[in-house]
Amino acid sequence: MILSVIRSACGNVALRIHHARHGSRVSGLPLRRCQPADASLGRLAVRAASAATSGSTGAKLADDFRKQSRKRDGADFDRALRDAVHRTKEPMVALQRRNPTVQPLLAIIQVGEDDSLLELNKKIAGKVGLNVTQICLAKDRSEDEIVEEVLKLNEDPGVHGVYLHLPPASLTSRVLDALKPEKDIDGITYLNMGRLVQGDPNKSFVPPVASAVMDLLQEHDSPLEGRTVLMIGAEGPLGVALQCLLERRGMAALKTHSNFKNLQRQVMEADAVVLLGADDLNIPPSWIRPGAAVIRREPTQEGGDSGMSSMSGLAYLTAAYRIQNVVHSSGRKLQEQQHWPWRLRGLKLQPLTPVPSDIEISRAQTPKAVEQLAEEIGLLPEELETYGRSKAKVRLSLLDRLQTQPDGKYVLVAGITPTPLGEGKSTVTIGLVQALSAHLKLNSFACLRQPSQGPTFGVKGGAAGGGYAQVIPMEEFNLHLTGDIHAVTAANNLVAAAIDARMLHEATQSDKALYSRLVPSVNGVRRFAPIQVARLHRLGINKSDPASLTPQEVSSFVRLDINPSKITWQRVVDTNDRFLRKITVGQASTEKGQIRETGFDIAVASEIMAILALADSLEDMKRRLARMVVGTSRSGQPVTAEDLGVSGALAVLMKDAIKPTLMQTLEGSPVFVHAGPFANIAHGNSSVLADKLALKLVGRDGFVVTEAGFGADIGMEKFFNIKCRTSGLRPSVVVLVATVRALKMHGGGPNVSAGAPLPREYIDENLALVKGGCLSNLRKQIEIAHLFRVPVVVALNVFKTDTQPEIDLVCQLAKECGASDAVPCHHWAQGGRGSLELAQAVKAASSRPNNFQFLYDIELPILEKIRAIAQKVYGAEDIELSTEAIDKINYYDQQGFGCLPICMAKTHLSLSHMPAKKGAPTGFILPIRDVRASIGAGFIYPLVGTMSTMPGLPTRPCFYDIDLDPFTEEITGLF
């Protein structure tokens, strides 16, 4: 493979030496692996030959020739070295101007502890401002040991170049293959050599000796073009590189060996002779034609690895070019870390009619390897943690790398009040991104929540989209993914276990016994854990010696004194299990009477899931986990996860879950899947981090499309007032999803029962019902978006039962109600092409300035913030608080939690608290039966009416249709 590349790029590489006339190409032996050409560099001399001397060809004459060349060539070397150093200083200065923290580093791996090579390279590096380090291996080192050192340097981001100063026998295929080409600054790897001969200087490295030889040839008086250069003993990467460089400069490169029988004639015909083999040194000066340049490697000095102790020769010039390659490597790395245009390859769709099932469509498309997708959108290999072939975690270091990159446009997909007929926000989100990226060729990213397995096996099914607008593979998307929800479950239940265990131990032990167990003596030394020091400080105890605490301080420290009736923390499971809504724990005799009532929530309702969605860094997540309030002490003080000593362990459980998961759509567009809080009992949006990463990746002119759960009154309101307040991000446009069928229901259509045939009103054309839904619910949802001063584009998700007059009426009335535009969408049946009109409308709307504002001032009292949402968003006349809710609000105010935003827990089926009230009800009083706080997540959540945090299974759940083929391992029945 390499040999064929070299033949096409550098002329014919023959398998044996052959005779050649003056000016013709003579190629040497076939390529073989060899040590870097200067691994035993010795000294080199360059000279222009004078007139022919007498015929003596003895050793004395050859010795005189070498001595003369040394005297005459000092100025050439000095000038070439100064120029090379100067040419390296300029990019170094530019590099550090761009990033002052960059400090290029050359690492040398060598055998033995001779420092001569290190000192030589350090001397040149010091002139440039570059660092050099050395790894010395034993002379009996194994191949495994060499590879291990190479791999370490590969993964060290502080190392920008690796020089393998090793004997030829140690430079095996395995060693060369282990070295990353981007750090191979001596150009000895096959990939670097191939790039060089193909003429790709931006990705390859020229061997430093080859650069030095070319430099010295240019110092010669006569012009280079048309000249003949005879290379003697030039083998391996150095010979190939030098031959290519000479031929690109218009010279004829002849390659031979000193034992060639016609050597004298070839030397006498050459305009320049380059002697690179240790056995090529006894060429009589009488063979050199007048005016010819001679570049010679001299024998290494006895007793040294490389003879570098000499202050003359090509060694310093070679070192200068090696340092130059390190600077170039560092510059390339810095350039690589900048944002660059996407090279996204779309996946072709061939939509069928009728449209097959979602899982059949998903399985018919072959996704790109996730590594390929990552490269196409500008992710670096070290920023990716793959989970199989089609999904990967993305590291948060991306935010640091692209911190100066402008954000793209931020698009939110919301919907009208949902109905059992479905609106299709996920399909619209995916179809829009496919249209923007695959068809309009704009950098675009979808950011979606991870679906809970509760709805997947319950009623709703999966959440990967549908038809020809899906995330693929949809089975992996809907089931487990990368385990984030399982991590949330484990972390949440660890807190629950810690609460019950702490209450048991406090109830059954004295202060002294508790203290001795909480702060044990290890090897005769007692010390507080860091998390315990933090608790001491909160208690106002500024002591570090466990023996110095007073009995009262010990008691305060060891006793959380949790009030069992005031515990707000529940266990979670990612299954719809109604019989876990209320349970009794502690009934075993081993729990010594510590019986209490508690319950389970569904995992996505956990505060830890909300924290995952709102945290903007690992450090922020740790702080939020620490300040989660799990209950109240008998004295009325909040008890936190940090008080329990568990917050550090929670961060460990969540350390991988905080990284968004990269997937793709059916048309190869990128998708981040991250976090999955419910919208009716939490804030209902994917993670802040996924949005921030995507906004940096798409760049200034790109688009990030994210989805808010349920209707605009719930998911969108929380997106603006909670998520945007936390992230600091500002939306560009809202896409409001509606369907003709859902609008008919809001316009007065009959109720729909699961499994029952659709009433005729939803199948036949009915413009009156459509109009009623548009002028009630659709109008109200557009008005809600305008409260935040964000433009609205209505996306009508078209079903096959919709008629053209119904479609036209919805689009017309939506614009009359204040939408910037309203367009029909056919992505379910056509993929991205079916959403091109929506993509163009979103692009136009996002280019208009908007004056985004929050609905309420965060400093308002809790009561007034609740009232603002109830009246302005839901259309309520006022609110009514239970006695318990009033007491809770007063308590939160006393604890300093009053300045948190509000996250209403309300039915998603109506703008009101009454699920049966469709359209846009008004004049109702919104009942607030309780008010709770998620202090770690950072919001207060009032409970409106009766809200369950644990769904139940219907009579016929989705799992009846889900199955696995034991032979093909294919899943059936998911939708």
N, C-alpha and C positions, 0 to 999 in steps of 0.2 A: 504493500500500500504506500509506504513512504517512498520506496524506490520509484514507483510509477509517478508520484507527484513530482519528484525531483527531475525525472526525465522530461516531463512536460514543461517544467518551469525553468530549468537551467541547462537545457541542451541534453545531449545524449550522455548518459552515465554508463559507460561500457563495463562489462564484467572482467575485462582484462586490459592491461596497458597495450596500446598499439602505437605504431610509428605515426608521426605527424609532420607535416610541413610547417614552416614558419607561418604563424598567424592562424593556424587551425586549432580546433579544440581538442585537447587530449585529456581524457578523464581517467581517473585512477581506478583503484580496486573497488569492489562493491562496498556499500556502507556497512560499517560495523560499529557497535557501541565502543566508545573509548572514554578515557578520562577527559575532563575539561582540557582544552588544548594547552592551557598554561598551568596544569596541575603540577608539572615539574618544569616550570617555565624557564628557569635559568635566565641568562641575559641575552638580549638580542642587539645586533648592530645593524646600522643602515649606512650605506655609503654610495656615492656615485663613482664608478670605476674610472681611473685615469687611463692613459694610453697603455697598451700592452707592455708588460715587463719582459725581461729575458725569459728564456724557455725553462728556467729552473722551476720544477714543481715539487720540490722537496718539502719536508716538514718545516724547515726554517723559513722558507718563503711564505708558506701558508700562515705561519705564526706572525711574520712581519705584516702580512695583509690584515690580520685581525687587529694588531696593535694600531695600525694606521687608521683603520675604520673607527676605532674607539675614540681616537683623538679628534677626528674630523666631524663626528656625528653628535658630539655633546650639545652643540647649539641647536641642531634639529630636534633632539629629544626635549630639550628645555622649552623650546618654542611650542612644540606640539603639546607638551604637558600643560603649559600655561593656558593654551587655548582650550584644551579639553576641560580643565578645571573651571575656566571662566564660563564655558558653555553649560556646565553643570550647575554653577552658582545661580545663574539666571532663573532656571525653572524652580530651583530650591527656594529662592526668595519669593517667587510668585506663589509657590505652594503654601508657604507659611503665611503669606499675606491673605490667602483664601481661608486658611484654617491654622491659626497660631498654635494650636495644640498638637499638630502633626509633627512627629519627629521620626523621620525614616531610619530604619535599622537594618543593617546587613548582618546576617548570621553565617558564620563559617563552620562547617563540619569537617574536621580533619582527623588524621591518624597521628597519634603522638602529641607531645606538648611543645613542639617548636613554635615559638611566638613570632618568628621572623615574618611570616605571611600576615599575621594579625597586625604587627607593628607597621608594615608597609601600607596595608589598607587603611589603618587608623590614621596614618600620616596624611594620606590623600583625603580621607573622610573629614579630618579636622579642618582642612581648607574650605570645605563645603558646608560644614555644620551638620554632619551626619554621624550616627553612632554605629559602632561595629562590636559584635560579640563573637565569641569563639566556643565551640563545643569540641572537646578533645576526646577521641575514642581510643580505647586500647588497641594495640597492634593485633591482638587476637580476637578482635570484635567479630560478631556474627552478623549475617545479613539481617536477621530480625532486629538486632540492636540498632543498626543503621536506619532501617525503616521506621522503627519506633521514634528515633530522634527527628527524622524527616516529618513524620506525621504530627509530632508536637509543634514543630515550627510552622507547618501548614495551618494549624488551627490557632496559632498565636497572632491576634490582630495587630500586635505591635511589631511584628517582623514583616518587612516588605521585600526582602530578597534573601535567598539561600544559595550559598556557594558550596558545592560538594567538592572539597579539595581532598580527593581520595584516589588511591591507586586504581588503575584500570580494572583490575579483577573485582573490585568492590562495587563498580558501577554496573550492576546487573540490571536486567530488564525490570525486575521487581523494584529495585531502588529508584530507577528512573521513573517508573510508572507511579510511584508513591509521591513524587515531588509535584506539587501544584504548578502548572505551567506559568501561572501569573506571578510566581515567586522564583522561577528559574531564570535568574538574571545572567547566567552564563550560557543560556540558550542550548542546553544539552538534551532536553526532552524531545521526544519525537514530535509532539504537537507544536512546540516552538520552532523546530526545524522546518516542519511542513508549512507553517504560516510564513516563515521567512522566505522560503523558496517560491511560495505562491505570491509573494509581493505584498504581504499584509504587515507593514511596519508598525501599525497602531496596536497590534496585539502580540507581536513577537518581540524577542530580544536578540540582538546581534551579539554573538560571542565577543567578549571584550578584546581578545587577541586579534580577531578579524577586524574590529573597528580600529585598533591600534595600527595594524598593518596598512589599512586603507589610508589612515591619517598620514603615515610616514610616506606612502607613495605620493600623496598629494603635495607633500613638502618638496618632492623632487622637482628639478627645474623644468624638465620637458613635460608637455601636456600628456594626459593619460589616454585620451580617446585614440583608438587604433593601435595602441601598444600591446606587446605580447608579454605576459607575466608567467614565468615558469614557477610552479609550486612544487617543491620537493619535500616529500614526507608529510604532506597535508592530508590527513585522514579524518574520518568521523565527522561530527557536526562542524568542527572548525573548517575542514577542507570544503565541505559543501557550502557553508556560509560564505567563505572567502571566494569560492568560484562564482557564486551567484552575485555577490557584490561587485566583483571585477567585471563580469559580463554586463551588468546593468550600467556600468560606467563606460561601456563601449570598448573594453579591452578583451583580448583573447586570453583565456585562462587555460594554461597547460598544466596537467597534473602528472607527476612521475615520481620515481624513486631514485636514490643515489646509485643503486646497483644496475640501473638500466644501461644496456650496452652502448646506446647512442647518446648517453647523457652529455658528453662533451659538446656534441654538435648542438643539442638543444639549449645548453647553457650559453653557448657562443651566439646563438640567434636571438636570445631573449632580450627584451628591453628592461626587464626587471626580474630578479631571482629572489624567491622567498624560500628560505631554508628553515623548515619547522621540525625536522626529525633529528634526534640526537645523534644519528649515524651519518648525517649529511654534512659534516663540518669540514672535511678535508678536500674541498673543491679548490684546485689550484687557482690563484688569482689570474693566471694567464688565460683561463677560459672565459673570463668576464669581458664582454665587449666594451669598448670605450663609451662612457656616458651612461652605462646601465646602472640601475639602482640595485643594491643588494640588501636584503633584510634577512638577518640571521639570528637563529637561537643558538646561544653558546652553551657549553656544557655546564651542568650544575656543579657548584663547588662541593668538594669533598666534605663530608661530615654534616651537611645540612640537607633538610628535606627538599628545598627548592632553590637554594642559592640566592635567596632574596636579600642577603646581607650586603650584596653589591649595591652601590648607589647609582650605577649606570644601567643602561639597557632598557628594554621595552617593559620591564616589570611594572615600573611606576605608571607608564602610560596605560598599560592594561588595567591596573588598579583604578585609574581615573575613569576609564570607560565602565568598569564594573560599578563604581559608585554612581556614575551617571545612570546606569540601568536601574539601580535601586531607587533613585529619585524618580525616574520615569514610572517605576512600579507603584511607588507611593502616590504619584499623581493620577495614575490610572485608577487606583483604588478610591481615591477621593472623588474622581469623576464618576466612577461607578456608583458611588453613594448618593450622587445627585439624582434628581428626578429626570427621566428621559422619556421621549415619546413611546407610547405603547406600540407593540407589534402584535396586536390581538388577532389571532386566526379564528374566524367564526366557524361553527359547525353547521353544515347544511341540513335543512329540514326538508322533508318531502311529505307534507300533510296529506292525510288520507281522508276520504269521505265514504262512509260516516267515520267520525273521529273515534279511534279505538279507546280502550280504557287507559287511565293514567299510567298504570304500571306497565302496560304493553308499550306505550309510547316511550316511557323512560328506558325500558329495557332494549328498545330498538335502536337507541342512540348510543354510540360509543364515546364516552367523555374523554377529553384530553387528560393525559397524565398531569397530576396537580403540579408537579415540578415544572412542566412546560407552561402551564397557565401562569404560574408564579413568575417565570422569566418574562413572559409576554407583557405582564403588567408592571414590571420594574422591581419585583422583589428579588433580594439577594439570596443565594442558597443558604447562608447562615441565618437568615430570618425565617426559615421554614422548618417545621417539625411535622413530617408526614405521618399520617395514620392510614396506611394502605395506599392504594393507587390514586384515589379520587378525592381525598380530603387531607387537609393539613392545618395545623395550628400556625398562626403568624405571631412572631415575637414582637413585644412592645418596643424593642429597640428601634423599630422602624420610625417611630415618632421622633426620636432624637435625630436620626439620619436625615429626615425630611422636615425638620422643624422650620426651616426658612421657606419651604415650598408653600405657595398660596393655596388656600382651600378651593375646592370646586363648588358648584351650585348644590344646594341642599334641598331636596324635594321630599315632602311628606305625603304619603298616600293614606287617606282616611276614608270614611264611608258614611252613608246615611245610617240611621238607626237600623241595626240588623234585624232580619226576620228569619224564620226557619227555611226560607227559600234560598238564602245565601246571596251574597253580593260579589264575592270574588276579589277582595283587596289583594290577596297574595298573587293571584293570576295577573291582575293589572300591574302590580309592582314588577313582576318578572317580565311580562310582555313589554312594558315600557322600557326596561333596561335592555332587553333584546333589540328593540327598535332603535334606541339611541346608539348602542354600540355596534351591533351587527349590520345595521342598515344605514344609519346616519354617520357611522364611523366616528362617534364621539366617545371619549373615555367615560365609561359608566359602570357603576357598581350598585348592586342591590344589597341591602342590609336587612336581614330578617331575624325573627326570633326562632329559637329552637322549639319545636313542638313538644308538648307534654304527651307522655304515653297514656295519660288519662283519657283525653278526647280521642286519641288515635285508636284505642280499643273500645271507646265508649260510643258516642253518637256522631261527632263531627268528622272523624277520620283524620287523615294526615293534613299537613299544612305546607306541602311542597309546591303549591300551585295546582294547576290542572291543565288537561289538554296539551297544547303545544307551547305552553308557558309554564315550565316546571324547573325546579332545581333537581339535578340528577347527581348520583343515583337516588331516586326518591325513597328507596327502602332504607338506605343509610341515613338520609336526612331525617326520616320519621322515627327511626328506631336507634336509640342509644347515641348516635352520632359519635362524638369523641368523649362522651362520659361526663359532660358538665353537670347535667341534672343529677347524676349519681353522686358527684362530688358535693353538690349543694345538699343533697339528702344526708350524706354522711356527716357533713359539718353541722347541719342543723340538729341532727339527732345526738351528736356528741355534746352539744350544749344542753340538750334535754337530759341526757344521762348525767352530766356534771351537776345540774341543778338538784336532781333527786338524790344523788350520792352525797352532795354537800349537806343537804338537810338531814340525811340519815346520820352522818358522822358528827354533825354538831349536836344532834339530839342524844347521842349515845356516848359522848366523850367530854372530859373536862377540858378547860382552857389549856392546861399544861400538856395533856395528851395530844390535843389538836396541834398545838404549837410544835411539839417534838416531831410530829409526823409531817407537818407542812414545811418545816425548816429542819430537815434531818441533819445529823452529823455524818459527813462523808470523809473517811480517812482521818477522823479526828477534827475536822473543820466544819463549822456551821456557817452557811452564808445564804443570804436571800437570793432567789432567782430574780432576774431583771423585772419580770412581770409583777413580782411581789414588792419590789422597790417602788414601782409605779403606784401600787395600792397604798403603800405607806405614805407616799407623798400626798395622795388624795385625802388621806386621813389627817394630814398635817403633822406626821411623824417623820422628821428628817434625821433618821438614824440609819447606819449601815451595819452595825454590829448586832446580831441577834441577841446577844447576852445583855445588851444595854436597855432593852425595852422594859418598862414598868409593867406590873400585872394588869393595870387598866389598859395600857397600850397593847399588850398581848391579847387581851380579850377583844378589843376593838378590831384588831387585825385578823384574828382567827374566826370571828363570828360574823357571818353575813346576816344571820337572823332573818332569813327569807320568810315572808308571810305566805303560807300555802294557798290562801284564798286570793292572793294578789299576783300569782304567777301568770304571766301573759304568754309565755313561750310554750308552743306545742310541738309534738313530733310531726314528721311529714313522711309521705310516701307518694311516689309518682303513679298512683293508680286511683281511679274513681272507686272509692270504698266507703259507702255511706255509713256502714256499721262502725266505723272508726271515728265518727263525729264526736261521740262522747264515750269515754272509757274510764275504768278505774284501775289505778296502778298501785303497786306496793302491797298486794294481798298475800304474798308468800310470807311464811313465818320468819324467814331470814331478814325481811325488811322491818321487823320489829315494830309493827303497827303504823308505819309511815304510809298510810293509805290516803289517797286523794283522787279527786276526779280531774280528768284532763281530756285531751282529744288529739286527733290528727288533722292536719291540713294537707292539701295536695302540695307536692314539693315546690311547684312554681309559685305558690302563694307565700313561701318562706321569705322572711326579711333578707336572708342571705342571697336569695335570687335577685331581690331588688337592689341589694348592694352591688352584686356582680354587674348589673345593668347600668348602675350610676357611677361606679368608681372610674376615675380617669388615670389610675396608675396602681401598681402593686402596693406602693406605700399608702396611697389613699384608701385602698381596700382594707389594709391592715388597721388603719385608724378607725374606719367605719365598723369593722367587725368588733373592735375593742369596745366601742361605746354603745353597742346594742344593749338595750334595757330589756332584761328578761323577767323582771318582777320588781316587787317593792319589799323592803324590810318592814318589820313590825313597827319601826319608828317612823316609817313613811319615806325612807330614802330609796332612790332607785338603785337596783343592783344590776351591774353590767357584766358582759362576757369577760371583760378584763378582771373584774372582781373575782370571778370564778377561776381565773388563771388559765382560761382556755383559748383566748383570742389568738395567741401565737400558733397553737396547733390548728386552729381554723384556717389561718393563712397558709399553712403548709398543705392542708387538704385542698385549698382553692388555688394553689400557685399555677397549675396548668389550666384550670377552668377560666382564668382571667384572660387567656389568649383567644382571640376570635378564630373561628374555623373557616377556612377558605374552601368553597365549593364552586360549582358552575351551573349555568342554565343549559337548556337543551341546545341553544345556539352558541355555547362556549363563552358567554359573558360571565364575569366574576361575581361571586356572591359571598358575603360574610354572614355566617350564621352564629349568633351569639346571644345568650341569655334568653329567658322566656317568661317574664312575669305576666300573669293574667292582667287584663285591663279593667275588669270589674272589681277585683279585690286587691289589685296592686296598680302600678302605673302603666303597664301594658305596652312597653316599647323595648326594642332591641338595645344593645349596649351603646353607651357613649363612646367606648373605646373603638368599637367596630366602625362607627360613623367617623370618628376622628382619623383612623387609619385610612379609611376609604377616601375621605376628602383630600388627604395628602397624596394618595396614589393617583387619583384622577387628574389632579392639577387644576389650574385656574379655570379652564374652559370645559372641564368635565362635570359629570353629574353623579351624585349619590342619592339613591332613591331608597327611602326607608318607610316602614309601615307602622301605623299605630293601631292598636287593637280596638275592635268593635266600632261604634259610631264616633263621629267627630266630637260629640258632646262628652265622651269619655276618654278614648285614647288620644285624640288630638289635643284636648284641653290639658291633659296631663303631660303630653309631649312638650307643649309650650311652657306651662307653668312650673313643671318639675324638671324635665330632662334638659330643656334649653337653659333654664336658670342654673342648673348644675354645670352643664358643659360649656356655657358661654357661646355656643353655636347659634346661628340665626338662620331660619328657613328662608328659602327663596320663593317657593310656591307650594300650595297645597293642591293635591289631586284628590277630588272628592268622588268616590265610586258610588254609582247607583245602578240599579237594574229596573227594567220596566215592571217586572213581577213584584219586586219589593215596593216600588212606588204605588202600585195598585193596592197593596195591602194597607199602606199608610193613607191611601185615598179612600179607604172604607171597604176594601175587599174582605171576603170571609176569612175566617181562621183556617190554618192548615195543620193537619195532624200528620205526624211522622208515619210513613208507610201507607197512608191513604192516598187515593188518586187526587190529583190537583183539581180543584173546582174549575169550571169552564171559564170563569172570569180571568184566570191567569193564563189560559191557553188562547182564548179568542180575543180579538181586538176590542179594547174598551178605553176609549180616549177620556171619558169622564173620570174614571178611577185614576188614570195616569195623571191627569191634570190636578186632581185632588191631592195626590201624593207630592207632586212638584210644588204646589203652592203652600203645602204645610211642612212636611219634614225636610224636603230638599232645600226649600227657602231658608228654614231655620238653621240648618247645618252650614249653609253658605254665610249666613249672618254671623254665626259663631266664629268662623274663620276670620271674618272681617273685624271682629272685636280685637283681633291681634294684628290687624292691618297687613294681612298677607293675601296676595292674589290667589284666586281659586280657579282651577280648571276642572270641569266636571267630566268624568270618564264614564260613559254609559256602556256597561258591560253587556254586550248583545247576546241574547239567547235565540235559538232557532225559532221559537214561538213568537218573537217580537215582530210586529209589522212595521213597514217603513213610516206610515203616518205616526205611529207611537214613538218611534225613534226621533223623527223630526220634531214632534211636539216637545219631548223632553229637552232636546238641545235648544229649542227656541225659548222655552220657559226658564231654563237654567240661566241663560244669558240675561233674560229680563229680570231675574232674581239677583243679579249682581256678579255672576261668574264671568271671568275674563274670556273664557271660551268653553264650549261644550262639544264633545266629539264622541261618535260611536267607536267602540273598540271590538276587534274580532280576533284578538290574540289567542283565545282558546282554540279556535279552529285553524288559525293561520300562523301562529307564532308572532315574532316581532314585526313581520310585514303587516299584520293586522292591527298594529298599534302605531304605525308611522304617523298618522294624523295627530294622535295624542302626543307623540314625541315632539312633533313640530310645534304644537300648541304650548307644551311645557317649556320648550326652549325659548319661545317668544315671551311667555309670561315671566320667566326667570330673568330675562334681560331688563325688565322694568324695575325701577327702584321701589323698595317698600320700606315703610317706617315701622318695623316690628315693635310691638310693645306687649308687656305682660298684662294680664287681666286685672291684677291687684298688686298693691304695694306689699312687699313681704313684711314690712313693719306693722301692718294693720293687726289688730287683735284677731285671735283665732276665729271668734264668732263672726266677725265682719268678713273674713276671707271666705268662710263657709257660705255666708249670705250672698256674697258677690257671685259665687259659682251658681248657687241655686237660682237666683233671680236672672242673671244675665245669660247664663248658658242654658239652664234647664227650662226657664220660663216660669218658675214658681212665683207665687205671690209673696211668700215668706217662708221661714223655717220654724220648726218647733222642736225644742230640745228636751229630752228626758232629764230627770233629776240626775241620773247617773252621768249623762253626757255633760251636764253643767259642772258637776263635781270634777270630772276628768279634765275639763278645760281649765278650771281654776288650779288644779294640781300641776298641769303642764306649764301654766304661766308662772307658778311659784318656782318650778325647777328650771326655768329659763328656756323652755322649749317653744315659747310663743311665736318666735320669728321663723318657724319652719313653714314651707308651703303645704298645701292641702291636697290630699289624695282621696277623693270620694270613693267609697265602696258602695256601689249602687247597681241595680239591675241594668243590663245592657239592652234590654228589649223595649225600652221606652225612654223618652226624654224625662219622664217623671219617675216616681218610685213604684208605679203600678204597671206591671208588664203588659197588661192588656190594652193600655192606653196608647194607641198608635198615633201617627201624624205628629202634631205639635200641640200637645195639651197646654193649657194655661190656667191660671187662677187656683192652682192647688197649693197646699201647704206641705212642704217637704219635711218628713219626720226624721230626726236624728236620734237614734235610740242609744248610741254609744259613740265614744271617741277614743281611739287608741293612737299609739305613737310608735313609729319605727325610727328611733333616734339614730341608729346606725345608717339606715338608708337616707334619712334626712327628711322625713315628712310626717305630718299628722294625718291619720285617716279616720274620718267619721263614717260610721255604719248607718246607711240609709235603709230603713225598713228591715226586713229579714234577709240577711245575706249569709249564705253558707260558704265557708272556705274549703269545703270538701264536697266535690260533686259526687253524684251517685250514678250507677249504671241503669240504662233503660231496660225494658223487657227484652228487647232483642239488640244487644250491643253489636258493634262492628266486628268483634272477634269471632262471630259465627262464620264469617266469610274469609277469615285470614288463615292461611295454611302454608305448609312447606313441602316441596317435593323432595323426598329423602335421597333421590338419585342425582338430581341436578342442583339441589340446594336453592332452587328458585322459590321466591315468596309469591303467593297469590292472594288476592282479596284486599290488598291495601289500596286506599284511594285518598 
